[in-house]
Amino acid sequence: MPLPKRKKSIAKKNTRRAHDHLTPVQLSNCPKCNEPRLPHHACPSCGFYKGRLVVPKAAE
C-alpha cells in the first residue's frame, strides 16, 4: 500500500479538521409557556405546537 512521503504538518491537520466541530443546539422559546424547545417540535413542558395542544399532559 502506498504511504505518504512526508508527515502532514500540524497546520494542515488542523485545517482539515476545521469543519469537524459540533454546532450548538438552536433552541427557541415556546410562545405559550416561554420554555426553551426545539424549532418545529411540540413543547415538552406544555405540549402545544402552533397554538394547539398536540401532546396531552398527565394531570398534575
WOWO-V750558 format. One line per field, one symbol per residue. phi: phi as a letter, one per 40 degrees, with the letter a starting at -180 (. if undefined). Layout:
phi: ???
This chain:
phi: .cbccbccccccccccccccccccccbbccccbgccaccgbccccbgcafgbcbbccccb
